[in-house]
Amino acid sequence: MDRYILASQSPRRRELLHLVLNEYEVIPAQGEEIVRSTDPAEVVQELSLQKAMEVAKRVQPCDGDRMIVIGADTVVAVDGEILGKPEDRADASRMISMLQGREHHVYTGVTVCCVEKAREISHFSFSEETAVDVFPMNRGEIEGYISLKEPYDKAGAYGIQGAFSIFIRGIRGDYNNVVGLPAARLYHELAEHDLL
């Protein structure tokens, strides 16, 4: 029997993974994130690999079970700059000011590690990109939004599924990718690799 593990404590990823899998465990990755690239698609794949591999190496598989660990990482990119989670209110303000009135791109990288009985680990990674267009926002709207709790645990300082949704003009690509996990792509990748 396969044992599925999500290497993330993100509540949004947990909800989205339930679209793909009925049962899985949550064991968050603990390692320090090391980035060696400036390309957003490469960065998210690198980070998702680090997360999935750290958990795959740390957790002992049960007798006879194949263990499948899923790691994911999301970043926002605008003008060649990668935006992670804001450090503070000023950083959140800076990020939202950069995003308002224009299009930016959201990248999520996913790595799936498969741990066989002999502790042999195979893996594959992919990234998904979604373009997001934001309405122009005035100073009051920006200040109002960053006064909420919502921006501070999200890449790019906004949650598309929350209060920020009223500022989204449109998207091109997978909505769930912007939330934090491209569930449809993950489902098809798992099926293609015979992991469902």
RAWO-V147163 format. One line per field, one symbol per residue. ss: DSSP state (h for helix, s for strand, l for the rest). psi: psi as a letter, one per 40 degrees, with the letter a starting at -180 (. if undefined). burial: b if it has 24 or more other C-alpha atoms within 12 Angstrom, else e. A space follows every 50 residues. Layout:
BEGIN
ss: ???
psi: ???
burial: ???
END
This chain:
BEGIN
ss: lsssssllllhhhhhhhlllllllsslllllllllllllhhhhhhhhhhh hhhhhhhhlllllllsssssssssssssllssslslllhhhhhhhhhhhl llssssssssssssslllllssssssssssssssllllhhhhhhhhlllh hhhlslllllllhhhhhsssssllhhhhhlllhhhhhhhhhhllll
psi: hihhhhfiehdddddddeddhdhiihgiieihhhheiehddddddddddd ddddddddhhiiheihhhhhiiihihhhfehhhaiidadddddddddddi eaiihhhhihhhhhhidefhhiiiiiiihhhhhhiihidddddddeeidd eefihefihdeadedeehdiihahdddddehgddddddddddefe.
burial: ebbbbbbbbbebbbbbbeebbeebbbbbbeeeeeeeeeebbbbbbbbbbb bbbbbbbebebeeeebbbbbbbbbbbbbeeebbbbbeebebbbbbbbbbb eebbbbbbbbbbbbbbeeeebbbbbbbbbbbbbbbebeeeebeebbeeeb bbbbbbbbbbeeebeebbeebeebbbbbbbbbbebbbebbeeeebe
END
